[in-house]
Amino acid sequence: MKKDPVSPREHWTWPIPTSHSQAVRCGDMIWVSGQVALSPRGQPVSDALSTQVSAAMANLGLVLSELECGLADVVKLLCFYVNDGLVDEDKFLSLVAAHLPAEARPAVTAVPVSYLPFERALVEIEAYAMPANLPRHHLTMGDFSPLPKAFSTVLRCGKMLFVSGQSPVTPDGRLLDAGDIIAQTRQVMRQVGAALSHFGAGFADVVKINRWYVGQGRTEDFEPAALACAANFQEPGPAATGIPIPHHALAGQQIKIEVVAMLGEDGSHLPRRNVWPDSLWDWTVDIPYWHGLKCHDMIFLGGQVSLDAKGRAVNPFDMRAQTAQAMVHIGSILRELGAGYRDICKLTTMYAGPAGPKALAENMAIRQSFFDAPGPATTDISLSVLAYPGMIIEIDAFAMAEPDTHA
């Protein structure tokens, strides 16, 4: 499928030369790289969170304008923000909401982190957008996690359904099952199921699920909640990514889950094709997620890592080797779906390492070597640990290709 990549000249740039683009348009989708509060010379614009949010959202608007779109076209925001335990997440989301036109009402997920890759950065915001002339439907009321009124619990646009990150929190802000990640996961999945059912969808229509859970990089942190979440799906399940973070905004909150689903515009359930190449790794527990799936023209991959068939790190703590292996896995999945690296529109890379250009450059240089310029959009998030011991990078890939033809 034809792709239109853009990187405005007056926009900030990454700290190393790169083939990545600030945004890519393909079909009805626009994928925008994580936007930060940097000047065109790559310098931080402020040390105040509110000012950085304003600058990041202005950069987001600038990128969209290059594609003759705007903030009214945004359907989903993923907002990473530095939180040392003192930042009120509702207030942070209100800062973001203040820059959105009233008609947008995108889905949103806020993820607190300890630091970001860029110097003195406090926020990084990525976006999906779709043309405003496509019919949109919003769900804003119900027994779901509270959000500022500028956001939707679920936004449906065309065939896509975006469910905002759900927390085990009542509409009046009361945390449920504090400290119990299994009970909280079950509660959150009930909320996700109810949100999907509002549009006639269910877990069988989910194409991508992201879990943001409190963990310290141990297998025992990952497995119990992963199983509780996976119990909602049957084989072959969606693509999935699970990322540990040090804490959530509320003390005692252990989990937040967001999903993307696809449903025919007439309410029909869409066929999909799932793949699991023989060369791919496996988890330490039996869960129904598959490494890649194609639904209509959309391709979703689970987070790709450097593990073996028993969930053990390959080349432990070696960033360059693990990055290359994750990218090779991505290529293997895409080939089984009749696609390739050229079809990737967006990468989201989570890596274990410190803030600063050196750690970012170590994996970015490997990733971009798989693409001809101009490459896909990218979001890069630095963390202290990832899900399994010795594993230090996980890469989400989103691609688009012509729909499969069926006899």
C-alpha positions in Angstrom: 0.0 0.0 0.0 1.1 3.5 -0.7 2.7 5.3 2.3 3.2 9.0 2.7 5.9 9.8 5.3 6.5 13.3 6.6 9.1 15.0 8.8 8.6 18.8 8.9 11.8 20.8 8.5 11.1 23.1 11.4 10.4 20.2 13.7 12.7 18.8 16.3 14.9 15.9 15.3 16.3 12.8 17.1 19.7 13.0 18.7 21.2 10.8 16.0 20.8 10.7 12.2 17.9 8.4 11.4 15.7 7.2 8.6 12.6 7.3 10.8 9.7 9.7 10.0 7.7 11.9 12.3 4.5 10.4 10.8 3.3 8.0 8.1 0.0 8.0 6.3 -1.3 4.8 4.8 -4.8 4.2 3.7 -7.2 5.6 6.4 -4.5 5.5 9.1 -2.0 8.1 10.2 0.7 7.0 12.6 2.6 9.7 14.5 5.9 9.3 16.3 6.1 10.0 20.0 6.2 13.8 20.3 8.3 15.6 22.9 9.0 19.1 24.0 12.2 19.8 22.0 13.2 22.7 19.9 14.2 22.2 16.3 17.8 22.1 17.6 16.9 19.3 20.0 17.0 21.3 23.1 14.4 21.0 25.9 11.9 23.9 25.9 11.1 23.9 29.6 11.3 22.0 32.8 7.6 22.5 33.6 5.2 19.6 32.8 2.4 21.9 31.6 4.7 23.7 29.2 6.1 20.5 27.9 2.6 19.1 27.3 1.8 22.2 25.3 4.9 22.0 23.2 4.5 18.2 22.6 0.9 18.8 21.5 1.9 21.7 19.3 4.5 19.4 17.6 1.8 16.8 17.1 -0.4 19.4 15.4 2.5 20.5 13.2 3.2 17.0 12.0 -0.5 16.3 11.3 -0.7 19.6 9.3 1.9 18.2 6.9 -0.6 15.6 6.0 -3.4 18.1 5.7 -5.0 16.9 9.0 -5.2 18.2 12.5 -5.9 17.3 16.1 -9.6 16.8 15.3 -8.5 13.7 13.3 -6.8 12.0 16.3 -8.5 8.8 17.4 -6.0 7.5 20.0 -3.3 9.0 22.2 -0.7 7.1 24.1 0.9 9.4 26.7 4.1 8.6 28.5 4.9 10.9 31.4 7.5 11.1 34.1 5.9 10.5 37.5 7.8 10.2 40.7 4.6 9.5 42.6 3.7 13.1 43.0 2.0 13.8 39.6 -1.8 13.6 39.6 -2.7 11.6 36.4 -6.1 13.2 36.0 -4.5 16.6 36.0 -1.9 15.5 33.5 -4.6 14.2 31.2 -6.5 17.4 31.6 -3.4 19.3 30.4 -3.4 17.1 27.3 -7.2 17.5 26.8 -6.9 21.3 26.9 -5.2 21.2 23.5 -7.9 19.0 21.8 -10.8 20.3 19.8 -14.2 19.4 21.3 -15.1 17.2 18.4 -12.0 14.9 18.7 -12.7 12.9 21.8 -10.0 10.3 21.2 -9.3 7.2 23.2 -6.3 7.7 25.5 -3.9 5.8 27.7 -1.5 7.4 30.2 1.6 5.5 31.3 3.8 6.8 34.1 7.5 6.2 33.7 10.6 7.1 35.8 12.3 8.8 32.9 12.3 9.3 29.1 15.0 8.9 26.5 15.3 12.6 25.7 17.2 15.1 27.8 15.0 16.5 30.6 11.9 15.3 28.8 8.8 14.9 31.0 6.3 13.7 28.4 6.1 11.8 25.1 2.8 11.6 23.2 2.2 9.3 20.2 -1.0 9.4 18.2 -3.1 7.5 15.7 -5.3 9.6 13.5 -8.0 8.9 10.8 -9.7 11.3 8.4 -12.4 13.3 10.1 -14.9 12.6 7.3 -15.1 9.0 8.5 -18.1 8.3 10.8 -17.2 8.3 14.5 -19.0 7.0 17.5 -18.0 7.6 21.1 -18.6 5.8 24.4 -18.0 8.1 27.3 -20.4 7.0 30.0 -20.6 3.8 32.1 -18.7 1.8 34.7 -15.3 2.5 33.3 -12.1 4.3 34.4 -12.8 8.0 34.8 -11.4 10.2 32.1 -11.6 14.0 31.4 -14.6 14.6 29.2 -12.4 15.4 26.2 -11.7 11.6 25.9 -13.7 8.6 25.1 -13.7 5.2 26.8 -14.1 3.8 23.3 -13.9 5.5 19.9 -15.1 3.7 16.9 -14.0 5.0 13.5 -14.5 3.0 10.3 -13.5 -0.6 11.1 -11.4 0.4 14.1 -12.3 0.4 17.8 -9.8 2.0 20.2 -10.4 1.3 23.9 -8.8 3.7 26.4 -6.5 2.2 29.0 -8.7 0.7 31.6 -7.7 0.8 35.3 -9.4 -1.0 38.3 -10.9 2.3 39.3 -14.6 3.1 39.7 -16.1 6.1 37.9 -16.0 8.1 41.2 -12.2 7.4 41.5 -12.2 4.5 44.0 -9.4 2.0 43.5 -10.6 -1.7 43.6 -8.6 -4.6 45.0 -5.5 -2.6 46.0 -2.3 -4.5 45.5 -4.0 -7.6 44.0 -2.9 -7.8 40.4 -5.0 -10.9 39.5 -8.3 -9.4 40.9 -7.5 -6.1 39.3 -6.8 -7.7 35.9 -10.1 -9.5 36.0 -11.9 -6.3 36.9 -10.2 -4.4 34.1 -11.0 -7.1 31.6 -14.7 -7.0 32.6 -14.5 -3.3 31.8 -12.9 -3.9 28.5 -15.5 -6.5 27.6 -18.3 -4.1 28.5 -16.8 -1.4 26.4 -16.5 -3.6 23.4 -20.0 -5.0 23.8 -21.4 -1.4 23.5 -20.5 -1.6 19.8 -21.4 -5.2 19.3 -17.8 -6.4 19.5 -16.2 -8.9 21.9 -12.8 -10.3 22.8 -12.8 -12.3 19.6 -12.6 -9.0 17.7 -9.5 -7.8 19.6 -6.5 -7.5 17.3 -4.0 -6.0 19.8 -3.8 -5.8 23.6 -1.2 -3.9 25.7 -0.8 -4.6 29.4 1.1 -2.1 31.5 1.7 -3.8 34.8 3.8 -3.1 37.9 6.8 -5.4 37.8 10.5 -5.7 38.5 11.5 -7.8 35.5 10.8 -11.1 37.1 9.0 -14.0 35.6 6.7 -14.2 38.7 5.6 -10.6 38.1 4.6 -11.4 34.5 2.9 -14.8 34.7 -0.1 -14.6 37.1 -1.7 -11.5 35.5 -0.8 -12.6 32.0 -2.8 -15.8 32.6 -5.7 -13.9 34.1 -5.9 -11.6 31.1 -5.4 -14.4 28.5 -8.3 -16.4 30.0 -10.6 -14.1 28.1 -9.3 -15.2 24.7 -9.5 -18.3 22.6 -6.9 -19.7 20.1 -5.9 -18.0 17.9 -5.8 -14.9 20.0 -4.7 -11.3 19.3 -1.2 -9.9 19.2 -0.1 -8.8 22.6 2.5 -6.8 24.5 3.2 -6.8 28.2 5.4 -4.1 29.7 6.4 -3.7 33.4 6.6 -0.2 34.9 7.7 0.8 38.4 4.3 2.0 39.5 1.0 3.4 38.4 -0.4 6.8 39.4 -2.5 5.4 42.3 -0.9 3.6 45.2 -2.0 0.0 45.0 -2.8 0.0 41.3 -1.0 -2.9 39.6 -2.4 -2.9 36.0 -3.7 -0.9 33.1 -4.9 -2.5 29.9 -5.7 -1.0 26.4 -7.0 -2.8 23.3 -7.6 -2.3 19.7 -10.4 -4.2 18.0 -11.8 -4.4 14.4 -15.4 -4.9 13.4 -17.1 -4.5 10.0 -18.8 -1.2 9.6 -22.1 -3.2 9.2 -21.4 -4.9 12.6 -20.0 -8.1 11.0 -17.1 -9.9 12.5 -14.1 -9.6 10.2 -11.9 -12.6 9.2 -8.3 -12.6 10.2 -5.2 -14.6 9.5 -2.9 -15.4 12.4 0.8 -16.6 12.1 3.4 -18.1 14.3 6.7 -18.8 12.3 8.6 -21.9 13.4 11.6 -19.7 14.2 9.8 -17.6 16.8 10.1 -17.7 20.6 7.5 -18.6 23.2 6.4 -17.4 26.6 7.1 -19.3 29.9 3.3 -20.0 30.2 0.7 -21.2 27.8 -1.3 -18.2 26.6 -3.4 -17.9 23.4 -1.7 -14.9 21.9 -0.1 -15.1 18.4 2.9 -13.3 17.1 1.2 -11.7 14.2 -2.2 -11.3 12.6 -3.7 -9.6 9.6 -7.3 -8.2 9.5 -8.4 -6.5 6.3 -5.5 -4.2 5.5 -4.1 -3.9 9.1 -1.2 -6.0 10.4 -0.5 -6.2 14.2 2.5 -7.8 15.7 3.0 -8.8 19.4 6.0 -7.2 21.0 9.1 -8.9 19.6 12.0 -9.8 21.8 15.1 -11.9 21.9 13.9 -15.1 23.7 14.0 -18.8 22.9 11.2 -21.4 22.8 11.3 -21.7 26.6 11.1 -17.9 27.3 14.8 -17.5 28.2 16.8 -14.5 27.0 19.0 -15.0 24.0 22.1 -12.8 24.2 21.2 -11.5 27.6 21.8 -7.8 28.2 23.4 -7.4 24.7 21.4 -4.5 23.3 22.7 -4.6 19.8 22.3 -8.4 19.4 18.8 -8.4 21.0 17.6 -5.5 18.8 18.8 -7.3 15.7 17.1 -10.5 16.7 13.8 -8.7 17.5 13.9 -7.1 14.1 14.6 -10.4 12.4 11.6 -11.9 14.2 9.5 -9.0 12.9 10.6 -9.7 9.3 9.8 -13.4 9.7 6.2 -12.7 10.9 5.6 -10.1 8.1 6.8 -12.6 5.5 4.3 -15.2 6.6 1.6 -12.5 6.2 2.8 -11.6 2.7 4.4 -8.4 3.8 7.8 -7.0 4.6 9.8 -4.2 6.4 8.6 -1.8 3.7 5.1 -2.2 4.9 5.8 -1.1 8.5 4.1 2.2 9.4 5.1 2.4 13.0 7.5 1.0 15.6 7.1 1.4 19.4 10.3 0.4 21.1 10.6 -0.2 24.8 14.2 -0.8 26.0 16.0 -1.2 29.4 18.5 1.5 29.7 19.2 5.0 31.0 18.0 8.3 29.5 20.1 10.0 27.0 21.1 9.7 23.3 23.8 7.0 23.8 21.4 4.3 24.9 18.8 5.4 22.3 21.4 5.4 19.5 22.5 1.9 20.4 19.2 0.3 19.4 18.0 2.9 17.0 21.0 2.4 14.7 20.2 -1.3 14.4 16.5 -0.8 13.9 16.8 1.8 11.2 19.3 -0.4 9.2 16.3 -2.6 8.3 14.6 0.3 6.4 15.2 2.4 3.4 14.7 6.2 4.0 12.2 7.5 4.7 11.3 4.9 7.3 8.4 4.3 9.6 7.2 6.5 12.5 8.7 5.6 15.9 8.2 6.0 19.6 11.1 5.1 21.9 10.6 4.5 25.7 13.4 3.8 28.2 12.7 1.7 31.2 14.6 0.1 34.0 13.6 -3.5 33.2 11.4 -5.5 30.9 9.3 -8.7 31.4 12.0 -11.4 31.6 15.5 -11.5 33.2 18.2 -10.6 30.7 15.6 -9.2 28.2 16.3 -5.6 27.4 14.3 -4.7 24.3 10.8 -5.2 23.0 9.5 -3.8 19.7 5.9 -3.4 18.6 5.4 -3.2 14.9 2.3 -2.0 13.0 2.1 -2.5 9.3 -0.5 -2.2 6.5 -0.9 -4.2 3.3 -3.5 -4.8 0.6 -6.3 -7.0 2.0 -6.1 -10.7 1.4 -8.0 -12.0 -1.6 -10.3 -14.9 -0.9 -11.7 -17.4 -3.4 
